[in-house]
Amino acid sequence: MASSAFNTGGSLPRRQFINRVMGALLCLSAAVALTPLLLVIGFILANGISGINLDLLTKLPKPVGELGGGMGNAFLGTAILIALASLFGVPIGVLAGIYLSEFGNTGFARILRFLTDVLTGVPSIIIGIVAYTLVVVPTHSFSAVAGGVALAIIMIPVVTRTTEEALRRVPNALREASLGLGVHEWKTMMYIVLPAGLGGIVTGVMLAIARISGETAPLLFTAFGSRFWQDGLGNPIAAVPLQVYKYALAPYKDWHDQAWAAAFILMMLILILNVGVRVVTRSGFQKIR
Amino acid sequence: MKWNTTLLSSLAAGALLAACGGSSAPAPASPAAASSAAASAAASSAAAKPAAPASGAASAAAKPSAGTKVNLTGAGSTADFPLFTKVFDAWGQQTGNQVNYQSVGSGAGIEQLTKKTVDFGASDAIMTDAQEKAAPAPVVHIPVTIVAAAVSYNLPGVTNLKLDGETLANIYLGTIKFWDDPKITALNADVKLAHTPIAVVHRSDGSGTTYIFTNYLAAVSSDWKSKVGAATSVNWPVGIGGAGSEGVSGQVSQTPGAIGYFEYAYAVQNKLATVLMKNKAGKFTAPSVPGSTAAAAGAAANMPADGKAIFVDAPGDDTYPIAGFSWILSYKDLDAAKGKTLIDLFTYTTTKGQDFAQPLQYAPLPKPVQDLDAKIIGGLTIGGKAQ
């Protein structure tokens, strides 16, 4: 009965009953929402844990028909790709975030903010095509750089918006106090506002890294994959999600096992990153003095 | 130009590569002795396998200049991928070079070759005229292995299902709708087939397997030829699509009454039930390496000079009828920096590399085709000049 919500009347047991039913429903919904996550973790754990060994992290892939080998090059490749993407994406993202937060009242900034939000929603495969067209086709080579550019484009909006939010949360009184003491605006920015918002910025960067480390689609035709240790940034590069994707599609059980194990490790890394974000956020914002 | 091809020309890199290869072959003590290392590796691999005919001269022909490692990138056919990883790995251990082959699909391989983002492509389908026109320079087709399409079905309790080409075409045309159709029961007198609707499954993506499969249907059914045709992807009259071999086999295994096709190696690895197909000689054969070999033997007798032969529904008692070549695609004129290495790779793959075919469920190239390959590869030019 909808009217009972506004009606202080009705018997106490009845209201308590409805309260309990609704409470149980909410709890159930939360449990249902959580189930996929637990299922995914459990399923990957069950399938992946047996395949984890040192070879997986240190050896190169073996040709089909030979058992063993690993995907050490893919783990190294993912690390290189994340480093490259951060190198390209973090400075642009942070600077754009500063612009939006500190000078964000213009029409141009509003358009920029809107476009950033749009970019967040662009399917990653399309970003892969952009990087393919911009980097791979002109250089005539699939490369680590192309993969880094694709991932950086995914990172930028995430970093921009979290930086903006973090800096907006820095109390204006801090800026005013600094400016009031005669400190230059850029010094205020560098030494007062940025350090105060650092926790939020780091959170944004880590979230962005967690986001890109599992991306497969933008790497298909940029990083391209490789079966060897990386040989310069101008050559194709392996990546864990890419390797998992390829191995999962292949008809070989040995490769399936390796794909499960690698998926498990990748998921753990992302999980650790996310937990790390929590820790940083908690301690980071308390640092504002 | 790649940015870093000369970066890793150090001696250390060569030694590292040999160590990483982890082969039982003795690692070269120093890459300076490249030629002797190559020879010893060749000897050790020859000891393990019966030597291929006409091998020695070919692999000795082009040796990399000492100490220079070349990175090659190839892309294309998924069906070739297992064979290529093995062959390219063996070649890499001999020569110290690296071949990065990525199985992106035949269509994507052609596209990337056209864009010149890879050094060579691989395809189970002959490039169409439009595709050849789109390429910036003439492309050659080098037959490199033989692949077959297996037809699989999901009928619990039914083994050794037999079909002929006409019936298979009619199933895929949608004119045969039930498993107990007289056309099917006539071929399977000893099997009890229920009145189950046939669920047709095909590839949804462009695929070399589809190319071979539709070429076969077009060869055995005039209806199919006129209504649907043969290509890497066609306008299917009936059925549901699955992406990749795993997509099709997944659909087949989940749908009772389903029929589908995928590459033979996939069926073997996953131990899937396959249809016995009636060949031109009237015999029923399952997809197999000898079946594909027999199919290619007929084609080998009269190969066109450009290597673009299709031999579905080939004659012979043992022939499995749904088989075809897979080709390496290369520009006729090769890059000056990589040309010699590419030619060595192509030569190795079509000669000594064929030793690896059989254990991986591929049919090795017949001798006449290997000879034709040598001629095609011999016609390649490097930087505008003859080799």
Interface residues (C-beta under 8 A of the other chain):
Chain A: K59 L60 P61 K62 P63 V64 G65 E66 V136 V137 T139 H140 S141 F142 S143 L220 F221 F224 G225 S226 R227 F228 W229 D231 G232 L233 G234 N235 P236 K246 L249 A250 P251 Y252 K253
Chain B: M1 K2 W3 N4 L7 L8 L16 C20 G22 N71 T73 A75 F81 P82 L83 T85 K86 D89 A90 Q98 N100 Y101 Q102 S103 V104 K115 K116 T117 V118 G244 S245 E246 A265 Y266 Q269 N270 P359 L360
